[in-house]
Every structure is written in C-alpha cells, then in structure tokens.
Amino acid sequence: MTLVWMTGAGDRYHASPDCLALKAGQEGGLAQGYELRDIDNVDLDEARTRGRIACGTCGGTSIHVT
C-alpha cells in the first residue's frame, strides 16, 4: 500500500505531513479564519479516487510503500 497525506478540503496529496505547501495551506486557512481540517494519511489510490493530484512542491514522489 502506498500512503500519502491530504486534508478533507484540499485538492492535492502530499508525500509527507511536513510538506511546505501543505503547512502553508493550513496556515493560510487559519489566517483567513477557516476551520482547519485534519491532515489524514490515506492510500494513494483513495486520494486519486477523491480527485486529488500530486502536490507541486513535494510531488508526492517520496511516498512510501507498506
């Protein structure tokens, strides 16, 4: 299984919960007063099924297989 990280509201999946773009998105949402969504660890296929695409910063390329 290949695992990636994403939030309930974003349109991207990430290689790590420490991705700079993921963190920036969370910080930006907080600054704008949005209720932040949890960052979930999901299977890559599930992320794609939900219409997510790879992050332009981390590219989802350092994802790991379990």
Predicted model as a PDB file, atoms N, CA, C, CB and O in Angstrom, pLDDT in the B-factor column:
MODEL        1                                                                  
ATOM      1  N   MET A   1       0.849  -1.170   0.000  1.00 80.00           N  
ATOM      2  CA  MET A   1       0.000   0.000   0.000  1.00 80.00           C  
ATOM      3  C   MET A   1       0.904   1.246   0.000  1.00 80.00           C  
ATOM      4  CB  MET A   1      -0.971  -0.009   1.232  1.00 80.00           C  
ATOM      5  O   MET A   1       1.898   1.298   0.723  1.00 80.00           O  
ATOM      6  N   THR A   2       0.556   2.212  -0.792  1.00 87.00           N  
ATOM      7  CA  THR A   2       1.299   3.460  -0.864  1.00 87.00           C  
ATOM      8  C   THR A   2       0.507   4.528  -0.123  1.00 87.00           C  
ATOM      9  CB  THR A   2       1.565   3.880  -2.343  1.00 87.00           C  
ATOM     10  O   THR A   2      -0.655   4.773  -0.447  1.00 87.00           O  
ATOM     11  N   LEU A   3       1.118   5.159   0.862  1.00 91.00           N  
ATOM     12  CA  LEU A   3       0.427   6.137   1.693  1.00 91.00           C  
ATOM     13  C   LEU A   3       0.844   7.555   1.356  1.00 91.00           C  
ATOM     14  CB  LEU A   3       0.688   5.859   3.157  1.00 91.00           C  
ATOM     15  O   LEU A   3       2.010   7.829   1.071  1.00 91.00           O  
ATOM     16  N   VAL A   4      -0.138   8.457   1.393  1.00 94.00           N  
ATOM     17  CA  VAL A   4       0.083   9.883   1.165  1.00 94.00           C  
ATOM     18  C   VAL A   4      -0.707  10.655   2.215  1.00 94.00           C  
ATOM     19  CB  VAL A   4      -0.338  10.306  -0.287  1.00 94.00           C  
ATOM     20  O   VAL A   4      -1.473  10.071   2.982  1.00 94.00           O  
ATOM     21  N   TRP A   5      -0.516  11.967   2.242  1.00 94.00           N  
ATOM     22  CA  TRP A   5      -1.184  12.831   3.212  1.00 94.00           C  
ATOM     23  C   TRP A   5      -2.059  13.832   2.478  1.00 94.00           C  
ATOM     24  CB  TRP A   5      -0.155  13.560   4.109  1.00 94.00           C  
ATOM     25  O   TRP A   5      -1.689  14.332   1.415  1.00 94.00           O  
ATOM     26  N   MET A   6      -3.238  14.125   3.058  1.00 95.00           N  
ATOM     27  CA  MET A   6      -4.134  15.119   2.474  1.00 95.00           C  
ATOM     28  C   MET A   6      -5.108  15.605   3.539  1.00 95.00           C  
ATOM     29  CB  MET A   6      -4.899  14.534   1.257  1.00 95.00           C  
ATOM     30  O   MET A   6      -5.252  14.988   4.594  1.00 95.00           O  
ATOM     31  N   THR A   7      -5.771  16.715   3.249  1.00 92.00           N  
ATOM     32  CA  THR A   7      -6.817  17.215   4.137  1.00 92.00           C  
ATOM     33  C   THR A   7      -8.167  16.962   3.486  1.00 92.00           C  
ATOM     34  CB  THR A   7      -6.623  18.732   4.447  1.00 92.00           C  
ATOM     35  O   THR A   7      -8.242  16.586   2.316  1.00 92.00           O  
ATOM     36  N   GLY A   8      -9.216  17.168   4.240  1.00 88.00           N  
ATOM     37  CA  GLY A   8     -10.555  16.976   3.721  1.00 88.00           C  
ATOM     38  C   GLY A   8     -10.978  18.028   2.719  1.00 88.00           C  
ATOM     39  O   GLY A   8     -11.930  17.817   1.968  1.00 88.00           O  
ATOM     40  N   ALA A   9     -10.292  19.153   2.690  1.00 86.00           N  
ATOM     41  CA  ALA A   9     -10.721  20.256   1.836  1.00 86.00           C  
ATOM     42  C   ALA A   9      -9.771  20.555   0.676  1.00 86.00           C  
ATOM     43  CB  ALA A   9     -10.881  21.484   2.663  1.00 86.00           C  
ATOM     44  O   ALA A   9     -10.142  21.285  -0.243  1.00 86.00           O  
ATOM     45  N   GLY A  10      -8.580  20.018   0.698  1.00 88.00           N  
ATOM     46  CA  GLY A  10      -7.606  20.348  -0.335  1.00 88.00           C  
ATOM     47  C   GLY A  10      -7.853  19.621  -1.640  1.00 88.00           C  
ATOM     48  O   GLY A  10      -8.756  18.790  -1.740  1.00 88.00           O  
ATOM     49  N   ASP A  11      -7.042  19.939  -2.644  1.00 93.00           N  
ATOM     50  CA  ASP A  11      -7.164  19.250  -3.928  1.00 93.00           C  
ATOM     51  C   ASP A  11      -5.888  18.500  -4.288  1.00 93.00           C  
ATOM     52  CB  ASP A  11      -7.507  20.245  -5.029  1.00 93.00           C  
ATOM     53  O   ASP A  11      -5.756  18.000  -5.405  1.00 93.00           O  
ATOM     54  N   ARG A  12      -4.944  18.419  -3.348  1.00 94.00           N  
ATOM     55  CA  ARG A  12      -3.651  17.768  -3.586  1.00 94.00           C  
ATOM     56  C   ARG A  12      -3.392  16.681  -2.555  1.00 94.00           C  
ATOM     57  CB  ARG A  12      -2.514  18.798  -3.557  1.00 94.00           C  
ATOM     58  O   ARG A  12      -3.995  16.664  -1.482  1.00 94.00           O  
ATOM     59  N   TYR A  13      -2.486  15.775  -2.900  1.00 95.00           N  
ATOM     60  CA  TYR A  13      -1.954  14.840  -1.914  1.00 95.00           C  
ATOM     61  C   TYR A  13      -0.461  15.095  -1.784  1.00 95.00           C  
ATOM     62  CB  TYR A  13      -2.243  13.352  -2.315  1.00 95.00           C  
ATOM     63  O   TYR A  13       0.179  15.598  -2.708  1.00 95.00           O  
ATOM     64  N   HIS A  14       0.081  14.744  -0.638  1.00 95.00           N  
ATOM     65  CA  HIS A  14       1.447  15.103  -0.277  1.00 95.00           C  
ATOM     66  C   HIS A  14       2.234  13.882   0.176  1.00 95.00           C  
ATOM     67  CB  HIS A  14       1.447  16.164   0.820  1.00 95.00           C  
ATOM     68  O   HIS A  14       1.671  12.908   0.677  1.00 95.00           O  
ATOM     69  N   ALA A  15       3.549  13.957  -0.010  1.00 92.00           N  
ATOM     70  CA  ALA A  15       4.438  12.868   0.373  1.00 92.00           C  
ATOM     71  C   ALA A  15       4.631  12.794   1.884  1.00 92.00           C  
ATOM     72  CB  ALA A  15       5.781  13.030  -0.310  1.00 92.00           C  
ATOM     73  O   ALA A  15       4.980  11.741   2.419  1.00 92.00           O  
ATOM     74  N   SER A  16       4.405  13.909   2.569  1.00 91.00           N  
ATOM     75  CA  SER A  16       4.699  13.986   3.994  1.00 91.00           C  
ATOM     76  C   SER A  16       3.791  15.023   4.647  1.00 91.00           C  
ATOM     77  CB  SER A  16       6.188  14.336   4.231  1.00 91.00           C  
ATOM     78  O   SER A  16       3.406  15.995   3.998  1.00 91.00           O  
ATOM     79  N   PRO A  17       3.442  14.835   5.913  1.00 92.00           N  
ATOM     80  CA  PRO A  17       2.686  15.869   6.611  1.00 92.00           C  
ATOM     81  C   PRO A  17       3.546  17.113   6.859  1.00 92.00           C  
ATOM     82  CB  PRO A  17       2.148  15.325   7.941  1.00 92.00           C  
ATOM     83  O   PRO A  17       3.034  18.148   7.284  1.00 92.00           O  
ATOM     84  N   ASP A  18       4.838  17.011   6.595  1.00 93.00           N  
ATOM     85  CA  ASP A  18       5.749  18.141   6.771  1.00 93.00           C  
ATOM     86  C   ASP A  18       5.969  18.930   5.481  1.00 93.00           C  
ATOM     87  CB  ASP A  18       7.077  17.650   7.296  1.00 93.00           C  
ATOM     88  O   ASP A  18       6.797  19.840   5.461  1.00 93.00           O  
ATOM     89  N   CYS A  19       5.250  18.605   4.404  1.00 94.00           N  
ATOM     90  CA  CYS A  19       5.387  19.319   3.134  1.00 94.00           C  
ATOM     91  C   CYS A  19       5.149  20.817   3.362  1.00 94.00           C  
ATOM     92  CB  CYS A  19       4.390  18.756   2.071  1.00 94.00           C  
ATOM     93  O   CYS A  19       4.192  21.207   4.030  1.00 94.00           O  
ATOM     94  N   LEU A  20       6.011  21.628   2.811  1.00 94.00           N  
ATOM     95  CA  LEU A  20       5.896  23.078   2.987  1.00 94.00           C  
ATOM     96  C   LEU A  20       4.594  23.627   2.425  1.00 94.00           C  
ATOM     97  CB  LEU A  20       7.066  23.776   2.329  1.00 94.00           C  
ATOM     98  O   LEU A  20       4.000  24.532   3.013  1.00 94.00           O  
ATOM     99  N   ALA A  21       4.147  23.097   1.303  1.00 94.00           N  
ATOM    100  CA  ALA A  21       2.903  23.580   0.704  1.00 94.00           C  
ATOM    101  C   ALA A  21       1.691  23.197   1.559  1.00 94.00           C  
ATOM    102  CB  ALA A  21       2.745  23.019  -0.717  1.00 94.00           C  
ATOM    103  O   ALA A  21       0.757  23.987   1.700  1.00 94.00           O  
ATOM    104  N   LEU A  22       1.702  22.010   2.118  1.00 94.00           N  
ATOM    105  CA  LEU A  22       0.625  21.575   2.996  1.00 94.00           C  
ATOM    106  C   LEU A  22       0.570  22.460   4.234  1.00 94.00           C  
ATOM    107  CB  LEU A  22       0.809  20.100   3.394  1.00 94.00           C  
ATOM    108  O   LEU A  22      -0.504  22.905   4.640  1.00 94.00           O  
ATOM    109  N   LYS A  23       1.716  22.710   4.824  1.00 93.00           N  
ATOM    110  CA  LYS A  23       1.764  23.575   6.003  1.00 93.00           C  
ATOM    111  C   LYS A  23       1.326  24.998   5.672  1.00 93.00           C  
ATOM    112  CB  LYS A  23       3.173  23.588   6.590  1.00 93.00           C  
ATOM    113  O   LYS A  23       0.601  25.624   6.445  1.00 93.00           O  
ATOM    114  N   ALA A  24       1.767  25.508   4.520  1.00 93.00           N  
ATOM    115  CA  ALA A  24       1.391  26.868   4.108  1.00 93.00           C  
ATOM    116  C   ALA A  24      -0.118  26.958   3.881  1.00 93.00           C  
ATOM    117  CB  ALA A  24       2.151  27.279   2.822  1.00 93.00           C  
ATOM    118  O   ALA A  24      -0.741  27.963   4.223  1.00 93.00           O  
ATOM    119  N   GLY A  25      -0.698  25.916   3.309  1.00 91.00           N  
ATOM    120  CA  GLY A  25      -2.141  25.900   3.095  1.00 91.00           C  
ATOM    121  C   GLY A  25      -2.901  25.920   4.404  1.00 91.00           C  
ATOM    122  O   GLY A  25      -3.900  26.627   4.542  1.00 91.00           O  
ATOM    123  N   GLN A  26      -2.435  25.154   5.350  1.00 91.00           N  
ATOM    124  CA  GLN A  26      -3.063  25.141   6.666  1.00 91.00           C  
ATOM    125  C   GLN A  26      -2.933  26.506   7.351  1.00 91.00           C  
ATOM    126  CB  GLN A  26      -2.438  24.044   7.543  1.00 91.00           C  
ATOM    127  O   GLN A  26      -3.896  27.014   7.925  1.00 91.00           O  
ATOM    128  N   GLU A  27      -1.752  27.085   7.285  1.00 91.00           N  
ATOM    129  CA  GLU A  27      -1.520  28.393   7.909  1.00 91.00           C  
ATOM    130  C   GLU A  27      -2.354  29.477   7.234  1.00 91.00           C  
ATOM    131  CB  GLU A  27      -0.030  28.761   7.846  1.00 91.00           C  
ATOM    132  O   GLU A  27      -2.900  30.354   7.902  1.00 91.00           O  
ATOM    133  N   GLY A  28      -2.449  29.412   5.902  1.00 91.00           N  
ATOM    134  CA  GLY A  28      -3.258  30.384   5.168  1.00 91.00           C  
ATOM    135  C   GLY A  28      -4.732  30.280   5.515  1.00 91.00           C  
ATOM    136  O   GLY A  28      -5.414  31.292   5.681  1.00 91.00           O  
ATOM    137  N   GLY A  29      -5.219  29.055   5.621  1.00 90.00           N  
ATOM    138  CA  GLY A  29      -6.609  28.855   6.007  1.00 90.00           C  
ATOM    139  C   GLY A  29      -6.891  29.378   7.399  1.00 90.00           C  
ATOM    140  O   GLY A  29      -7.928  29.995   7.642  1.00 90.00           O  
ATOM    141  N   LEU A  30      -5.975  29.133   8.304  1.00 91.00           N  
ATOM    142  CA  LEU A  30      -6.121  29.621   9.669  1.00 91.00           C  
ATOM    143  C   LEU A  30      -6.136  31.147   9.696  1.00 91.00           C  
ATOM    144  CB  LEU A  30      -4.990  29.082  10.555  1.00 91.00           C  
ATOM    145  O   LEU A  30      -6.945  31.753  10.398  1.00 91.00           O  
ATOM    146  N   ALA A  31      -5.240  31.764   8.931  1.00 94.00           N  
ATOM    147  CA  ALA A  31      -5.167  33.227   8.880  1.00 94.00           C  
ATOM    148  C   ALA A  31      -6.450  33.837   8.307  1.00 94.00           C  
ATOM    149  CB  ALA A  31      -3.962  33.667   8.041  1.00 94.00           C  
ATOM    150  O   ALA A  31      -6.818  34.958   8.660  1.00 94.00           O  
ATOM    151  N   GLN A  32      -7.122  33.106   7.431  1.00 93.00           N  
ATOM    152  CA  GLN A  32      -8.357  33.593   6.826  1.00 93.00           C  
ATOM    153  C   GLN A  32      -9.593  33.236   7.641  1.00 93.00           C  
ATOM    154  CB  GLN A  32      -8.496  33.041   5.435  1.00 93.00           C  
ATOM    155  O   GLN A  32     -10.716  33.564   7.259  1.00 93.00           O  
ATOM    156  N   GLY A  33      -9.377  32.568   8.757  1.00 93.00           N  
ATOM    157  CA  GLY A  33     -10.472  32.246   9.652  1.00 93.00           C  
ATOM    158  C   GLY A  33     -11.229  30.975   9.332  1.00 93.00           C  
ATOM    159  O   GLY A  33     -12.313  30.750   9.870  1.00 93.00           O  
ATOM    160  N   TYR A  34     -10.677  30.135   8.461  1.00 90.00           N  
ATOM    161  CA  TYR A  34     -11.328  28.870   8.136  1.00 90.00           C  
ATOM    162  C   TYR A  34     -11.108  27.855   9.249  1.00 90.00           C  
ATOM    163  CB  TYR A  34     -10.803  28.319   6.803  1.00 90.00           C  
ATOM    164  O   TYR A  34     -10.092  27.882   9.944  1.00 90.00           O  
ATOM    165  N   GLU A  35     -12.072  26.966   9.404  1.00 88.00           N  
ATOM    166  CA  GLU A  35     -11.902  25.848  10.321  1.00 88.00           C  
ATOM    167  C   GLU A  35     -10.979  24.851   9.642  1.00 88.00           C  
ATOM    168  CB  GLU A  35     -13.280  25.192  10.706  1.00 88.00           C  
ATOM    169  O   GLU A  35     -11.274  24.375   8.546  1.00 88.00           O  
ATOM    170  N   LEU A  36      -9.868  24.536  10.284  1.00 86.00           N  
ATOM    171  CA  LEU A  36      -8.888  23.644   9.671  1.00 86.00           C  
ATOM    172  C   LEU A  36      -9.354  22.203   9.698  1.00 86.00           C  
ATOM    173  CB  LEU A  36      -7.550  23.764  10.373  1.00 86.00           C  
ATOM    174  O   LEU A  36      -9.976  21.751  10.659  1.00 86.00           O  
ATOM    175  N   ARG A  37      -9.043  21.489   8.625  1.00 86.00           N  
ATOM    176  CA  ARG A  37      -9.348  20.073   8.523  1.00 86.00           C  
ATOM    177  C   ARG A  37      -8.140  19.278   8.997  1.00 86.00           C  
ATOM    178  CB  ARG A  37      -9.737  19.685   7.071  1.00 86.00           C  
ATOM    179  O   ARG A  37      -7.002  19.736   8.900  1.00 86.00           O  
ATOM    180  N   ASP A  38      -8.401  18.096   9.505  1.00 91.00           N  
ATOM    181  CA  ASP A  38      -7.319  17.211   9.906  1.00 91.00           C  
ATOM    182  C   ASP A  38      -6.495  16.808   8.683  1.00 91.00           C  
ATOM    183  CB  ASP A  38      -7.876  15.961  10.625  1.00 91.00           C  
ATOM    184  O   ASP A  38      -7.009  16.742   7.566  1.00 91.00           O  
ATOM    185  N   ILE A  39      -5.232  16.545   8.910  1.00 93.00           N  
ATOM    186  CA  ILE A  39      -4.365  16.010   7.867  1.00 93.00           C  
ATOM    187  C   ILE A  39      -4.396  14.499   8.026  1.00 93.00           C  
ATOM    188  CB  ILE A  39      -2.887  16.585   7.962  1.00 93.00           C  
ATOM    189  O   ILE A  39      -3.954  13.960   9.041  1.00 93.00           O  
ATOM    190  N   ASP A  40      -4.924  13.822   7.012  1.00 93.00           N  
ATOM    191  CA  ASP A  40      -5.118  12.381   7.077  1.00 93.00           C  
ATOM    192  C   ASP A  40      -4.095  11.635   6.234  1.00 93.00           C  
ATOM    193  CB  ASP A  40      -6.516  12.023   6.626  1.00 93.00           C  
ATOM    194  O   ASP A  40      -3.681  12.106   5.175  1.00 93.00           O  
ATOM    195  N   ASN A  41      -3.698  10.476   6.713  1.00 93.00           N  
ATOM    196  CA  ASN A  41      -2.816   9.570   5.988  1.00 93.00           C  
ATOM    197  C   ASN A  41      -3.715   8.552   5.298  1.00 93.00           C  
ATOM    198  CB  ASN A  41      -1.763   8.870   6.948  1.00 93.00           C  
ATOM    199  O   ASN A  41      -4.409   7.783   5.963  1.00 93.00           O  
ATOM    200  N   VAL A  42      -3.707   8.545   3.959  1.00 94.00           N  
ATOM    201  CA  VAL A  42      -4.589   7.672   3.199  1.00 94.00           C  
ATOM    202  C   VAL A  42      -3.807   6.949   2.108  1.00 94.00           C  
ATOM    203  CB  VAL A  42      -5.749   8.474   2.587  1.00 94.00           C  
ATOM    204  O   VAL A  42      -2.683   7.331   1.781  1.00 94.00           O  
ATOM    205  N   ASP A  43      -4.399   5.919   1.560  1.00 93.00           N  
ATOM    206  CA  ASP A  43      -3.804   5.205   0.450  1.00 93.00           C  
ATOM    207  C   ASP A  43      -3.827   6.090  -0.800  1.00 93.00           C  
ATOM    208  CB  ASP A  43      -4.546   3.873   0.197  1.00 93.00           C  
ATOM    209  O   ASP A  43      -4.788   6.825  -1.027  1.00 93.00           O  
ATOM    210  N   LEU A  44      -2.775   6.017  -1.598  1.00 93.00           N  
ATOM    211  CA  LEU A  44      -2.670   6.818  -2.816  1.00 93.00           C  
ATOM    212  C   LEU A  44      -3.877   6.609  -3.725  1.00 93.00           C  
ATOM    213  CB  LEU A  44      -1.386   6.473  -3.565  1.00 93.00           C  
ATOM    214  O   LEU A  44      -4.392   7.573  -4.290  1.00 93.00           O  
ATOM    215  N   ASP A  45      -4.331   5.382  -3.875  1.00 93.00           N  
ATOM    216  CA  ASP A  45      -5.497   5.117  -4.722  1.00 93.00           C  
ATOM    217  C   ASP A  45      -6.735   5.843  -4.207  1.00 93.00           C  
ATOM    218  CB  ASP A  45      -5.769   3.613  -4.796  1.00 93.00           C  
ATOM    219  O   ASP A  45      -7.530   6.353  -4.997  1.00 93.00           O  
ATOM    220  N   GLU A  46      -6.903   5.892  -2.892  1.00 94.00           N  
ATOM    221  CA  GLU A  46      -8.027   6.609  -2.293  1.00 94.00           C  
ATOM    222  C   GLU A  46      -7.933   8.103  -2.582  1.00 94.00           C  
ATOM    223  CB  GLU A  46      -8.074   6.365  -0.780  1.00 94.00           C  
ATOM    224  O   GLU A  46      -8.933   8.737  -2.919  1.00 94.00           O  
ATOM    225  N   ALA A  47      -6.744   8.659  -2.452  1.00 95.00           N  
ATOM    226  CA  ALA A  47      -6.558  10.083  -2.751  1.00 95.00           C  
ATOM    227  C   ALA A  47      -6.921  10.380  -4.199  1.00 95.00           C  
ATOM    228  CB  ALA A  47      -5.106  10.511  -2.472  1.00 95.00           C  
ATOM    229  O   ALA A  47      -7.592  11.372  -4.482  1.00 95.00           O  
ATOM    230  N   ARG A  48      -6.488   9.535  -5.105  1.00 94.00           N  
ATOM    231  CA  ARG A  48      -6.798   9.727  -6.532  1.00 94.00           C  
ATOM    232  C   ARG A  48      -8.284   9.538  -6.803  1.00 94.00           C  
ATOM    233  CB  ARG A  48      -5.984   8.752  -7.397  1.00 94.00           C  
ATOM    234  O   ARG A  48      -8.861  10.253  -7.623  1.00 94.00           O  
ATOM    235  N   THR A  49      -8.911   8.575  -6.119  1.00 96.00           N  
ATOM    236  CA  THR A  49     -10.349   8.361  -6.266  1.00 96.00           C  
ATOM    237  C   THR A  49     -11.120   9.612  -5.855  1.00 96.00           C  
ATOM    238  CB  THR A  49     -10.806   7.151  -5.427  1.00 96.00           C  
ATOM    239  O   THR A  49     -12.161   9.928  -6.432  1.00 96.00           O  
ATOM    240  N   ARG A  50     -10.605  10.314  -4.861  1.00 95.00           N  
ATOM    241  CA  ARG A  50     -11.238  11.554  -4.392  1.00 95.00           C  
ATOM    242  C   ARG A  50     -10.880  12.749  -5.283  1.00 95.00           C  
ATOM    243  CB  ARG A  50     -10.821  11.843  -2.944  1.00 95.00           C  
ATOM    244  O   ARG A  50     -11.242  13.885  -4.977  1.00 95.00           O  
ATOM    245  N   GLY A  51     -10.180  12.492  -6.367  1.00 96.00           N  
ATOM    246  CA  GLY A  51      -9.871  13.552  -7.322  1.00 96.00           C  
ATOM    247  C   GLY A  51      -8.649  14.378  -7.003  1.00 96.00           C  
ATOM    248  O   GLY A  51      -8.438  15.431  -7.605  1.00 96.00           O  
ATOM    249  N   ARG A  52      -7.835  13.916  -6.064  1.00 95.00           N  
ATOM    250  CA  ARG A  52      -6.635  14.653  -5.679  1.00 95.00           C  
ATOM    251  C   ARG A  52      -5.525  14.426  -6.690  1.00 95.00           C  
ATOM    252  CB  ARG A  52      -6.170  14.239  -4.279  1.00 95.00           C  
ATOM    253  O   ARG A  52      -5.443  13.371  -7.318  1.00 95.00           O  
ATOM    254  N   ILE A  53      -4.675  15.429  -6.836  1.00 95.00           N  
ATOM    255  CA  ILE A  53      -3.495  15.320  -7.688  1.00 95.00           C  
ATOM    256  C   ILE A  53      -2.254  15.559  -6.848  1.00 95.00           C  
ATOM    257  CB  ILE A  53      -3.561  16.323  -8.869  1.00 95.00           C  
ATOM    258  O   ILE A  53      -2.346  16.072  -5.733  1.00 95.00           O  
ATOM    259  N   ALA A  54      -1.091  15.190  -7.377  1.00 95.00           N  
ATOM    260  CA  ALA A  54       0.162  15.326  -6.633  1.00 95.00           C  
ATOM    261  C   ALA A  54       0.478  16.788  -6.358  1.00 95.00           C  
ATOM    262  CB  ALA A  54       1.315  14.676  -7.402  1.00 95.00           C  
ATOM    263  O   ALA A  54       0.229  17.656  -7.195  1.00 95.00           O  
ATOM    264  N   CYS A  55       1.012  17.046  -5.211  1.00 94.00           N  
ATOM    265  CA  CYS A  55       1.448  18.385  -4.814  1.00 94.00           C  
ATOM    266  C   CYS A  55       2.549  18.876  -5.752  1.00 94.00           C  
ATOM    267  CB  CYS A  55       1.947  18.388  -3.347  1.00 94.00           C  
ATOM    268  O   CYS A  55       3.432  18.110  -6.136  1.00 94.00           O  
ATOM    269  N   GLY A  56       2.491  20.139  -6.112  1.00 93.00           N  
ATOM    270  CA  GLY A  56       3.519  20.718  -6.967  1.00 93.00           C  
ATOM    271  C   GLY A  56       4.823  20.968  -6.244  1.00 93.00           C  
ATOM    272  O   GLY A  56       5.855  21.156  -6.889  1.00 93.00           O  
ATOM    273  N   THR A  57       4.807  20.975  -4.932  1.00 93.00           N  
ATOM    274  CA  THR A  57       6.018  21.210  -4.148  1.00 93.00           C  
ATOM    275  C   THR A  57       6.734  19.908  -3.841  1.00 93.00           C  
ATOM    276  CB  THR A  57       5.682  21.938  -2.851  1.00 93.00           C  
ATOM    277  O   THR A  57       7.908  19.751  -4.177  1.00 93.00           O  
ATOM    278  N   CYS A  58       6.044  18.975  -3.208  1.00 91.00           N  
ATOM    279  CA  CYS A  58       6.683  17.700  -2.863  1.00 91.00           C  
ATOM    280  C   CYS A  58       6.453  16.650  -3.939  1.00 91.00           C  
ATOM    281  CB  CYS A  58       6.161  17.190  -1.522  1.00 91.00           C  
ATOM    282  O   CYS A  58       7.170  15.650  -3.994  1.00 91.00           O  
ATOM    283  N   GLY A  59       5.477  16.863  -4.780  1.00 82.00           N  
ATOM    284  CA  GLY A  59       5.199  15.970  -5.887  1.00 82.00           C  
ATOM    285  C   GLY A  59       4.685  14.605  -5.491  1.00 82.00           C  
ATOM    286  O   GLY A  59       4.390  13.777  -6.352  1.00 82.00           O  
ATOM    287  N   GLY A  60       4.577  14.366  -4.211  1.00 69.00           N  
ATOM    288  CA  GLY A  60       4.154  13.055  -3.765  1.00 69.00           C  
ATOM    289  C   GLY A  60       5.160  11.972  -4.136  1.00 69.00           C  
ATOM    290  O   GLY A  60       4.831  10.785  -4.119  1.00 69.00           O  
ATOM    291  N   THR A  61       6.400  12.381  -4.476  1.00 64.00           N  
ATOM    292  CA  THR A  61       7.363  11.426  -5.006  1.00 64.00           C  
ATOM    293  C   THR A  61       8.104  10.639  -3.936  1.00 64.00           C  
ATOM    294  CB  THR A  61       8.348  12.138  -5.856  1.00 64.00           C  
ATOM    295  O   THR A  61       8.669   9.587  -4.235  1.00 64.00           O  
ATOM    296  N   SER A  62       8.116  11.113  -2.717  1.00 57.00           N  
ATOM    297  CA  SER A  62       8.832  10.371  -1.692  1.00 57.00           C  
ATOM    298  C   SER A  62       7.864   9.551  -0.847  1.00 57.00           C  
ATOM    299  CB  SER A  62       9.637  11.324  -0.806  1.00 57.00           C  
ATOM    300  O   SER A  62       8.139   9.244   0.313  1.00 57.00           O  
ATOM    301  N   ILE A  63       6.736   9.203  -1.440  1.00 51.00           N  
ATOM    302  CA  ILE A  63       5.765   8.369  -0.740  1.00 51.00           C  
ATOM    303  C   ILE A  63       6.357   7.001  -0.450  1.00 51.00           C  
ATOM    304  CB  ILE A  63       4.477   8.228  -1.562  1.00 51.00           C  
ATOM    305  O   ILE A  63       7.254   6.545  -1.158  1.00 51.00           O  
ATOM    306  N   HIS A  64       5.869   6.362   0.569  1.00 54.00           N  
ATOM    307  CA  HIS A  64       6.426   5.071   0.957  1.00 54.00           C  
ATOM    308  C   HIS A  64       5.412   3.954   0.757  1.00 54.00           C  
ATOM    309  CB  HIS A  64       6.886   5.107   2.412  1.00 54.00           C  
ATOM    310  O   HIS A  64       4.204   4.193   0.751  1.00 54.00           O  
ATOM    311  N   VAL A  65       5.892   2.773   0.598  1.00 51.00           N  
ATOM    312  CA  VAL A  65       5.049   1.604   0.405  1.00 51.00           C  
ATOM    313  C   VAL A  65       5.152   0.742   1.658  1.00 51.00           C  
ATOM    314  CB  VAL A  65       5.465   0.802  -0.876  1.00 51.00           C  
ATOM    315  O   VAL A  65       6.247   0.482   2.157  1.00 51.00           O  
ATOM    316  N   THR A  66       4.001   0.302   2.160  1.00 51.00           N  
ATOM    317  CA  THR A  66       3.997  -0.562   3.338  1.00 51.00           C  
ATOM    318  C   THR A  66       3.493  -1.934   2.970  1.00 51.00           C  
ATOM    319  CB  THR A  66       3.140   0.035   4.457  1.00 51.00           C  
ATOM    320  O   THR A  66       3.414  -2.813   3.828  1.00 51.00           O  
TER     321      THR A  66                                                      
ENDMDL                                                                          
END                                                                             
